Amino acid sequence: MSGLAQQQCESCRVGAPKVTGSELPQLKSEVPEWQVKDDDGVLKLTRQVNFPNFLEALEFGNEVGALAEEYAHHPAILIEWGSVTVTWWTHKIKGLHKNDFIMAAKTDELLKPLP
Ligand SMILES: C[C@H](O)[C@H](O)[C@H]1CNC2=NC(N)=NC(=O)C2=N1
């Protein structure tokens, strides 16, 4: 199986399986820059990225938005002066799905310098 960033999301549906406790460590190890947080019982995957100014933060936020539209899976994006916080979770299942880890890995790819 290719790395998470190269995988495709499954279609979001109610009743889709949440990431289980045994799957979580493996998936989390593939996106080490991200933290799992429990938000009133809803597990989410979040990362804060720092930028030198608001404009660069805004540009990255827009890139994440375009990625979300491309894969029809959408995060919360907080754009602030100097940083962007991206949080992935699957609303339909009120928790973490493998899609969220795939999208976190794709988000990391946006930060890699172009070859
Ligand atoms: C029909 C559409 O694809 C679905 O409603 C998608 C849209 N984007 C989504 N994004 C996230 N994060 N969770 C969802 O459950 C979700 N559902």
Ligand as a Chemical Component Dictionary entry (heavy atoms), coordinates in Angstrom:
data_LIG
# 
_chem_comp.id                   LIG 
_chem_comp.type                 NON-POLYMER 
_chem_comp.pdbx_formal_charge   0 
_chem_comp.three_letter_code    LIG 
# 
loop_
_chem_comp_atom.comp_id 
_chem_comp_atom.atom_id 
_chem_comp_atom.alt_atom_id 
_chem_comp_atom.type_symbol 
_chem_comp_atom.charge 
_chem_comp_atom.model_Cartn_x 
_chem_comp_atom.model_Cartn_y 
_chem_comp_atom.model_Cartn_z 
_chem_comp_atom.pdbx_ordinal 
LIG C1 C1 C 0 -21.570 14.744 0.238 1  
LIG C2 C2 C 0 -20.247 15.227 0.823 2  
LIG O1 O1 O 0 -19.200 14.577 0.191 3  
LIG C3 C3 C 0 -20.212 14.841 2.291 4  
LIG O2 O2 O 0 -21.238 15.472 2.984 5  
LIG C4 C4 C 0 -18.870 15.205 2.941 6  
LIG C5 C5 C 0 -18.430 16.629 2.707 7  
LIG N1 N1 N 0 -17.196 16.874 3.441 8  
LIG C6 C6 C 0 -17.006 16.284 4.651 9  
LIG N2 N2 N 0 -15.959 16.603 5.414 10 
LIG C7 C7 C 0 -15.791 16.093 6.637 11 
LIG N3 N3 N 0 -14.724 16.445 7.373 12 
LIG N4 N4 N 0 -16.687 15.227 7.130 13 
LIG C8 C8 C 0 -17.767 14.804 6.476 14 
LIG O3 O3 O 0 -18.559 14.010 6.996 15 
LIG C9 C9 C 0 -17.951 15.307 5.139 16 
LIG N5 N5 N 0 -18.941 14.905 4.355 17 
# 
loop_
_chem_comp_bond.comp_id 
_chem_comp_bond.atom_id_1 
_chem_comp_bond.atom_id_2 
_chem_comp_bond.value_order 
_chem_comp_bond.pdbx_ordinal 
LIG C1 C2 SING 1  
LIG C2 O1 SING 2  
LIG C2 C3 SING 3  
LIG C3 O2 SING 4  
LIG C3 C4 SING 5  
LIG C4 C5 SING 6  
LIG C4 N5 SING 7  
LIG C5 N1 SING 8  
LIG N1 C6 SING 9  
LIG C6 N2 DOUB 10 
LIG C6 C9 SING 11 
LIG N2 C7 SING 12 
LIG C7 N3 SING 13 
LIG C7 N4 DOUB 14 
LIG N4 C8 SING 15 
LIG C8 O3 DOUB 16 
LIG C8 C9 SING 17 
LIG C9 N5 DOUB 18 
# 
